[in-house]
Amino acid sequence: MNLRYLSRSDVEDLNISMSQIISVVEEGFRLKGLGKVQMPPKIAVKSRGPESFLHAMPAYVGGLDIAAIKWVGGNDDNPDRGLPTISGLIVLNDPETMFPVCVMDAIWVTAVRTGAANAVAMKYLGPAQAKTVSIVGCGVQGRSNLLAMATIYPEITEARCFDVNPDALERFVRESRDAYNFQITPAASPREAVEEADVVVTAGPSPKEPTPYLSEEWLKRGAMAAPVDYMGAWEGPMASSVDRLITDDHGQMEYYRSKGYFRDVPRPYADLGEIVAGVKPGRQNPDERTMSILLGIALDDAVTANLIHQRAIEENIGTLLPL
Ligand SMILES: NC(=O)c1ccc[n+]([C@@H]2O[C@H](COP(=O)([O-])OP(=O)(O)OC[C@H]3O[C@@H](n4cnc5c(N)ncnc54)[C@H](O)[C@@H]3O)[C@@H](O)[C@H]2O)c1
């Protein structure tokens, strides 16, 4: 018996588009909203200090018949070592025999599926059109979320970007100007980046005890805040002041609360699956200010990894290894 091993370059060379990933992630959330997904909250161990973690993230996606687990680690000091913050592996299992059939690098999947999940949230909670978008924290997630927004909002005319690290900001602006045909504006302050934006993605650090640097008054009416940094940027009252607050999984949010996160965050009225499945309503009028706190769940990884695996089989990519 063999399993297929897909390295980081195998995964990336398949050139799967953001719009394909958004489609499978949206379908995954629809199935979750219909109660067809088994997904216990991710569990964590820490090896050394608060800056590092390892998460085990299993899921079974009924309807698509996908069984998978991601084993993902992160260390905030990795960039100082010249390494990505996040690394990991995803294992896909045959849903009948339960034997492992594929092991793949998780770096690319983690980057793109997070942007894709945010794009799904924006389709249901964001403004109908977004001309100005904002990225605060111009790293891996800043890039993935800008691509996701450019995919669902073809009318974007400007992306305003801010990063505390001037080199990171300069690199991001240069790369984005090459990649997109809308204006890329480096902002001199976080406030300048977010004030006129229709959608604001924050992707800086996510400490348990954040030092907020964005005021809730800076999010304009009708706009959406889409933090992927576990509310590391917005000040405490923000989550209570928006008209609609969602997350991707209530159980996952409760798990994080038990670890000391989200003390100022009220219980979201819905998870994204309930909204995509039509069980609960999304945005109801153009004036609402909305917010999605997506924590990153195993469902996102399972459906994205399954798409990659299917394409790898079709194109005969990867290395077959004996079990
Ligand atoms: N919710 C999810 O599903 C999910 C998934 C992956 C990563 N994350 C989180 O997303 C965040 C970003 O991850 P990443 O992989 O892009 O990290 P990264 O290290 O690639 O990028 C983070 C960027 O934020 C910048 N930054 C730091 N402090 C800042 C500040 N005060 N203001 C503005 N910019 C600041 C850094 O200079 C860096 O460029 C992390 O908090 C990570 O935990 C969430």
The ligand as an ORCA input file, in Angstrom:
! r2SCAN-3c Opt
* xyz 0 1
  N      -7.317     32.838     11.817
  C      -6.603     32.007     11.093
  O      -7.109     31.087     10.468
  C      -5.124     32.219     10.991
  C      -4.338     31.383     10.170
  C      -2.977     31.654     10.059
  C      -2.419     32.719     10.769
  N      -3.231     33.461     11.584
  C      -2.731     34.616     12.328
  O      -2.555     35.652     11.374
  C      -1.545     36.531     11.841
  C      -0.550     36.797     10.738
  O       0.091     35.577     10.387
  P       1.179     35.556      9.223
  O       1.471     34.134      8.952
  O       0.754     36.447      8.123
  O       2.428     36.216      9.981
  P       3.634     37.018      9.320
  O       4.729     37.002     10.341
  O       3.921     36.525      7.958
  O       3.073     38.545      9.152
  C       2.715     39.357     10.238
  C       3.040     40.809      9.869
  O       2.493     41.676     10.870
  C       3.399     42.737     11.061
  N       3.150     43.399     12.335
  C       3.586     43.076     13.575
  N       3.100     43.955     14.493
  C       2.318     44.829     13.810
  C       1.555     45.960     14.190
  N       1.483     46.365     15.464
  N       0.911     46.635     13.225
  C       0.975     46.260     11.936
  N       1.700     45.196     11.507
  C       2.353     44.485     12.445
  C       4.760     42.080     10.966
  O       5.776     43.044     10.704
  C       4.534     41.106      9.803
  O       4.858     41.700      8.548
  C      -0.943     35.884     13.084
  O      -1.531     36.498     14.215
  C      -1.387     34.436     12.978
  O      -1.500     33.830     14.246
  C      -4.557     33.239     11.687
*
